[in-house]
Amino acid sequence: MHYENPLYLAEEAAALDLIADGRLALGISRGSPEPAERGWEAFGHTGSTDPRGADLAREKFDLFLQAIQGEPMARAADRPYGAPVAPGAELRIEPHSPDLIRHLWWGAGSRESAENVGRQGLNLMSSTLLTEATGAQFADLQAEQIDRFRTAFREAGHTHTPRVAVSRSVFPIVTEQDRQLFGLRPGEGADQIGIIDGHRSTFGRTFTGEPDQLIEQLKADAAVMSADTVMLTIPSQAGVDLNLHILESFAQHVAPSLGWKPNTEGPVQGEPIP
């Protein structure tokens, strides 16, 4: 978000949501650690006092939320050009998609940030790492993050049901090639503790094994069971064919036992595409 023009992004998101008939699912976050030193400044975005640009991201996102909810962003000119507008009238961005806020997902990396997402009435994305390390297992720490998000959401007075997505690295072994590529080496099947962005962080384990094993392991994952959406992290550098195979293996051999029912008739109006 620290790289974005918030009003331009608000207009683009609203236009896309309207074109897609309300099926937009837009994921937003402050931004991951990067190789560029204060790289947002190269794009003309200045004023941040945080070496990570987090303060700039928060300010921009607050303005973005105001814009997509139809709050005035400018005043009409004394002699407005185009459609009749009273001079001095307050103008919102155009186009405007009234339900866009319900289609936004914020990527939260801590329990505190998840609570803020809940207060704002957004959907929650939580990835394979949290910038916290309490000694708890990653799945349990993430499940607590989800609980805090939902509590903050309710206490803020929001009445609709929010969505929650968690990410997992899952590699089903259904062929001998899978075993050669994804067979775990010692220590790879456990949570890891490390430093990222200056924080002691917990990194979630990699799940790999035969489908029956994966089903039992994912069912024992408190955060997966608490969420309504699981996003798979895949090795994009490995090429299209291998990644398609990973996704198909998960969809065919693992996902149905976790409650996923594919829509074979295409998307219904207003439904997200599976």
Secondary structure as UniProt FT lines:
FT   TURN            2..3
FT   HELIX           6..19
FT   TURN            20..22
FT   STRAND          26..28
FT   TURN            37..38
FT   HELIX           39..43
FT   TURN            51..52
FT   HELIX           54..68
FT   TURN            69..70
FT   STRAND          74..75
FT   TURN            87..88
FT   STRAND          90..91
FT   TURN            98..99
FT   HELIX           100..103
FT   STRAND          104..107
FT   HELIX           111..120
FT   STRAND          123..126
FT   STRAND          129..130
FT   HELIX           138..155
FT   TURN            156..157
FT   STRAND          164..172
FT   HELIX           176..182
FT   TURN            186..189
FT   STRAND          192..196
FT   TURN            197..198
FT   STRAND          199..203
FT   STRAND          206..209
FT   HELIX           211..219
FT   HELIX           222..226
FT   STRAND          229..232
FT   HELIX           236..238
FT   HELIX           240..253
FT   HELIX           255..258
FT   TURN            264..265
FT   TURN            269..270
//
